[in-house]
Amino acid sequence: MVLVSEQVDVLAGLVSAGGVVVLSGAGLSTESGIPDYRGPSGAARRHSPMTYQVFTRDPLARRRYWARSHLGWRTIARAVPNAGHRAVARLQQAGVVDGVVMQNVDGLHTAAGSSGVVELHGRLDEVVCLACGVGVSRWELHQRLAEANPGFAAWVSAVNPDGDVDLDDSAVADFRTADCAQCGTER
């Protein structure tokens, strides 16, 4: 049986020359409070993710998306990098890790100090208008959605790793989206 210290030595030998890329997934962020789909506390997604085509063509689907995201954003926004994110950043700063490819949408690798992170699925903390291309922080949009929907609250049983929550359609019937502050297009 190989001892842990021997495993660490083998790993150190493999990465010491650099040229290493870290591929990070949802499991690294669970310690930061971000749920996952597959782990012991993961909630299997009940619905398929919304496609770009549905988002852009269906105003009701878009309203449902923003209502669900509005409630789930709070969980994502309060997450902070954990020891794993900080370790990857330190390895990158030491020149051992050349790149970080992230499957998560939480931005925690960047928040921990990693640079040049390739975010395969985007980030939840930035929102870009599909009509004019102007971007705003998710916090700004969150504030505008809260102002457009005073008193909006719904029971949330679980938050998904992408900040989405499950809501009944009746809970989003009166939800109002926020138009782009730059061009006025509905987000």
C-alpha positions in Angstrom: 0.0 0.0 0.0 1.4 3.4 -1.0 1.6 5.9 1.9 0.0 9.4 1.5 3.5 11.0 1.7 4.7 8.8 -1.1 1.6 9.8 -3.2 2.4 13.5 -2.5 6.0 12.9 -3.6 4.9 11.2 -6.8 2.4 14.1 -7.5 5.1 16.7 -6.8 7.4 15.0 -9.2 4.8 15.0 -11.9 3.9 18.7 -11.6 7.2 20.3 -10.5 8.3 21.0 -14.1 5.2 23.1 -14.7 3.1 22.9 -17.9 0.1 21.8 -15.8 -3.5 22.7 -16.5 -6.1 22.3 -13.8 -9.6 21.2 -14.9 -11.9 22.1 -12.1 -15.5 21.0 -11.6 -18.4 21.4 -9.2 -16.8 19.2 -6.5 -14.3 21.9 -5.7 -16.9 24.5 -4.9 -19.2 22.4 -2.6 -17.1 23.3 0.4 -17.9 27.0 -0.5 -21.6 26.3 -0.2 -22.2 25.8 -4.0 -24.4 22.7 -4.5 -23.5 20.1 -7.1 -25.6 17.8 -9.2 -23.8 14.5 -8.5 -22.2 14.5 -5.0 -23.8 13.2 -1.8 -25.7 16.4 -1.3 -26.4 16.9 -5.0 -29.9 17.4 -6.3 -30.4 15.8 -9.7 -31.7 18.4 -12.1 -35.4 17.9 -12.7 -35.5 19.9 -15.9 -33.1 20.3 -18.8 -31.2 23.6 -18.9 -32.8 26.3 -20.9 -31.4 26.7 -24.4 -30.4 30.0 -25.9 -33.2 29.7 -28.5 -35.9 29.3 -25.8 -34.5 32.1 -23.8 -34.4 34.6 -26.7 -37.7 33.5 -28.3 -40.1 32.8 -25.4 -40.9 35.8 -23.0 -42.6 33.4 -20.5 -39.5 31.2 -20.4 -37.3 34.2 -20.0 -39.4 35.5 -17.1 -39.3 32.1 -15.4 -35.5 32.0 -15.9 -35.0 35.4 -14.2 -37.4 34.6 -11.4 -35.6 31.4 -10.6 -32.2 32.9 -11.0 -33.2 35.9 -8.9 -33.8 33.7 -5.9 -30.9 31.4 -6.5 -28.3 34.2 -7.0 -28.1 34.8 -3.3 -26.6 31.4 -2.7 -24.0 31.8 -5.4 -23.2 35.4 -4.5 -22.3 34.7 -0.8 -19.9 31.9 -1.7 -16.2 32.6 -1.1 -13.2 30.7 -2.3 -12.1 27.7 -0.2 -8.8 26.1 0.4 -8.9 24.2 -2.9 -9.4 27.4 -4.9 -6.7 29.2 -3.0 -4.3 26.2 -3.5 -4.8 26.3 -7.3 -4.1 30.0 -7.3 -0.9 29.6 -5.2 0.3 26.9 -7.6 -0.4 29.1 -10.5 1.4 32.0 -8.9 4.4 29.7 -8.2 4.6 28.8 -11.8 3.6 25.2 -11.4 0.1 25.6 -12.9 0.0 27.3 -16.3 -3.8 27.4 -16.7 -7.1 26.8 -15.1 -10.2 25.5 -17.0 -13.3 25.8 -14.9 -16.7 24.1 -15.5 -18.4 26.0 -12.7 -20.1 29.3 -13.1 -19.3 30.6 -9.6 -16.1 32.6 -10.4 -14.4 31.3 -7.3 -11.0 30.5 -9.0 -10.7 34.1 -10.1 -11.8 35.4 -6.7 -9.1 33.2 -5.1 -6.4 34.9 -7.3 -6.1 32.6 -10.4 -5.6 34.5 -13.6 -6.6 33.7 -17.2 -9.2 31.3 -16.1 -11.1 29.7 -19.0 -14.7 29.5 -17.9 -16.3 26.9 -20.1 -19.9 27.7 -19.1 -19.6 31.4 -18.4 -20.1 33.2 -15.1 -23.2 34.1 -13.1 -21.8 37.4 -11.8 -21.8 39.1 -15.1 -24.9 39.8 -17.4 -24.6 40.9 -21.0 -27.5 42.4 -23.0 -28.0 40.2 -26.0 -29.2 43.2 -28.1 -26.5 45.9 -27.4 -23.7 43.9 -25.8 -23.4 46.1 -22.7 -22.5 44.2 -19.6 -23.4 44.8 -16.0 -22.7 43.0 -12.7 -25.2 40.5 -11.6 -25.6 42.4 -8.4 -26.8 45.5 -10.3 -29.4 43.3 -12.2 -30.3 41.7 -8.9 -31.1 45.1 -7.4 -33.1 46.1 -10.5 -35.1 42.9 -10.3 -35.8 43.4 -6.6 -37.0 46.9 -7.4 -39.3 45.7 -10.2 -40.7 42.9 -7.9 -41.1 44.3 -4.4 -42.2 41.6 -2.1 -41.4 38.8 -4.5 -40.7 35.7 -2.5 -41.2 32.1 -3.2 -40.5 28.9 -1.3 -37.2 27.5 -2.5 -36.5 23.9 -1.8 -33.0 23.7 -3.4 -30.6 25.8 -5.3 -28.8 24.2 -8.3 -25.1 24.7 -9.0 -26.0 27.2 -11.8 -28.0 29.4 -9.4 -31.3 28.1 -10.7 -34.1 27.1 -8.4 -37.2 25.0 -8.9 -40.4 27.1 -8.8 -44.0 26.5 -9.7 -45.2 28.5 -12.6 -47.7 30.1 -10.4 -44.9 31.6 -8.3 -43.5 33.4 -11.4 -46.8 34.5 -13.0 -46.4 38.1 -11.8 -42.6 38.4 -11.9 -41.3 41.3 -13.9 -38.0 41.2 -15.8 -35.7 44.2 -15.9 -34.9 45.9 -19.3 -31.4 46.8 -20.3 -30.5 50.1 -18.8 -28.6 51.0 -21.9 -30.9 50.1 -24.8 -34.2 49.2 -23.1 -34.4 45.7 -24.5 -35.9 43.1 -22.2 -33.3 41.0 -20.6 
